[in-house]
Amino acid sequence: MQRIPILQMGRTLLVTIQVDLQDQTALALQDDLANKIQTSAATGVLIDISAMEIVDSFIGRMLASISGIAKVLGATTVVVGMQPAVAITLVELGLSLDGVRTALNVERGLQLLKASDEEQFHDVDLD
């Protein structure tokens, strides 16, 4: 089974999906990412899906699930690089990916994560 590499850049984890995800690979990514968030204390997860040309309902639900798990573990997730055909397919499948933040590219995604991290820092009561 193929594994998707998870790179750490400071407090952000970067996942670049270069292949069309099979169900087992997506499940492994979900588990690997949850473990990596916990062990690294990451506050942000950036998932680059620019190479994905096809999604099905399972993969769409997995993206939403990964985002939800990351949130429970204290990390914000941003999905970047979504192809128009992928966005159309997700909407046609009725998957609006509620709670999943998106950005056009990695640069904008990193900006969203930085803003989210700063917002969380200011929300912390330091008294």
N, C-alpha and C positions, 0 to 999 in steps of 0.2 A: 504494500500500500504506500502511496505517495504521501509525504508530509510537506506541509507548507512552512517555510522558514519564518521565524519571528525574530526580528532584529530590534535591539534596544538602542534608542537615541535619547540619552538623558532619562527623563521620566515618561517618555513616549515609546510605545511599541509600534513597530512598522511591519505590516503584513502585506506583501505584494503577491497577489494571486496571478500566476503566469499561465495557469492551465484552466480548462473548464473543470470545475469541481465535480467530483463524483460524490455520492452520498457519504461513503465511509471516510473520504478525505475531509469532507466538511465537518463530520462528527469529531474526527481527530483534531481538527483545527480548533473547534470549540473547546475541547478538553485542554489542549496544549496552551491555548490563549488564557483560559481561566487560571491554569497553574502558573503561567508566566506573570500574569498580573499580580497574583498573590505573592510570588517569590521576589518580584522586582519592585513592588510597591508603585507600579506605574500609575499615572493619573490620566493618561491618554492612550488611545488605540487608534491608529490610522490604518484603514484597510483599503488598499488600492486594487480596484477591480477593473482597471482600464483594459486589461487583456481578455476579460471575459466577454464573449460574444453571445453566449446562450445562458439563460437561467430557467429553472423550473420552480414550481411552488415550494418544493423542499428547500432549495438553496435560498430562496427569498425568505422563508421562515427562519432558516439558520442564521442569516445575516441579522434579522431582528432579534433572535435568541442570543446571539453573541453580544449584541449591543446591550441587551437586558442584563446578561450575566456580568458584563464589564461594569455596568452602572451599579449593580448590587455590591461589587467588589471595589467601588470608589473610583472607577475610571470612566471617562467620556469617550465614546466611539464616534469616529467620523469615517464614512465610506466615501471614497473619492474615485473619480475617473469613470463614472457610470456611462456606458455607451447609450445613445438614444434608444436603440432597439431593446436594450435591457430594461430601461425605464418604462418603455411602452409595454413590454411583456409583463413586468411586475404589476402595472396598473390594470392591464387586461385580466390578470389573474386575481385581482382584488387585493393585492398586497401593497398597501401604501407605506409600509415600513414605519409605522408610527413609532416615535421615539428614536429613530435612527437619523442622526445628522448626516448631511451630505454636502459635498463641495465638488466643484468642477475638476480640481487638480490637487496634487500633493501640497503645493505652496499654500493654497487657500485653506486646505484641510488643517495644516499646521497652524495657520493663523487662528482658525476656529478653536483648536485645542488650547492654544496659548491664552486666548481670551477667556475660555472656559476655566482654565487653571487659575488665572488671575481672579476671576469672579468667585471661585470657590475659596481662594485664599482670603479674600476680603469678607466673605461670609462667616469665616471662622472667628469665634469670640475669643480674644486673647486674654480676657480677664482672669 
